[in-house]
């Protein structure tokens, strides 16, 4: 069984999955190297840049990202 790794569009390093929706249809990734954030949409097998506001606020509260978007 193989694992699926998402790679950053900007620096090509491996991204970390931050969280996902309750139904598992959207996965939220971020890059520790350059700070790039994206949303992986499972149903269409595609990426969307950035995160919704509520996911970004949750990441700030949990100490993953600063309010300016830099990775801690």
C-alpha positions as CSV (number, residue, x, y, z in Angstrom):
1,X,0.0,0.0,0.0
2,X,1.4,3.4,-1.0
3,X,0.9,6.8,0.7
4,X,-0.1,9.9,-1.0
5,X,2.0,13.0,-0.5
6,X,1.1,16.5,-1.6
7,X,4.0,18.6,-2.9
8,X,4.1,22.4,-2.7
9,X,3.5,24.2,-6.0
10,X,6.1,26.8,-5.1
11,X,9.1,25.1,-3.5
12,X,8.2,21.4,-4.3
13,X,8.8,20.3,-0.7
14,X,6.3,17.9,1.0
15,X,3.3,19.5,2.5
16,X,1.6,18.7,5.8
17,X,-2.1,18.1,6.2
18,X,-3.5,20.5,8.7
19,X,-7.1,19.3,8.9
20,X,-10.1,18.2,6.9
21,X,-13.9,18.8,6.7
22,X,-16.3,16.7,8.8
23,X,-17.3,14.8,5.7
24,X,-13.8,14.5,4.4
25,X,-14.4,16.2,1.1
26,X,-11.8,19.0,1.6
27,X,-8.3,18.5,3.0
28,X,-6.3,21.5,4.1
29,X,-2.5,21.4,3.5
30,X,0.3,23.8,4.3
31,X,4.0,23.9,3.5
32,X,6.4,24.4,6.4
33,X,9.2,25.5,4.1
34,X,7.6,28.5,2.3
35,X,4.2,28.9,4.0
36,X,2.0,28.1,0.9
37,X,-1.5,26.9,1.8
38,X,-4.0,25.0,-0.3
39,X,-7.2,23.0,-0.2
40,X,-7.4,19.6,-1.8
41,X,-10.9,18.8,-3.1
42,X,-11.4,15.1,-3.0
43,X,-14.5,14.9,-5.2
44,X,-12.8,16.5,-8.2
45,X,-9.2,15.5,-7.4
46,X,-8.1,19.2,-7.6
47,X,-6.4,21.9,-5.7
48,X,-7.6,25.3,-4.7
49,X,-5.3,28.0,-3.4
50,X,-5.5,29.3,0.1
51,X,-7.9,28.3,3.0
52,X,-11.3,29.5,4.1
53,X,-11.3,32.0,6.9
54,X,-12.5,29.6,9.6
55,X,-9.7,27.1,8.8
56,X,-7.1,29.9,8.8
57,X,-8.4,31.2,12.2
58,X,-8.3,27.7,13.6
59,X,-4.6,27.3,12.5
60,X,-3.8,30.6,14.2
61,X,-5.5,29.5,17.4
62,X,-3.7,26.2,17.4
63,X,-0.3,27.9,16.9
64,X,0.5,26.5,13.4
65,X,0.5,29.9,11.6
66,X,0.8,33.5,12.6
67,X,-1.9,36.1,11.8
68,X,0.2,37.3,8.9
69,X,0.3,33.7,7.4
70,X,3.9,32.7,8.3
71,X,4.4,29.1,9.4
72,X,5.6,28.8,13.0
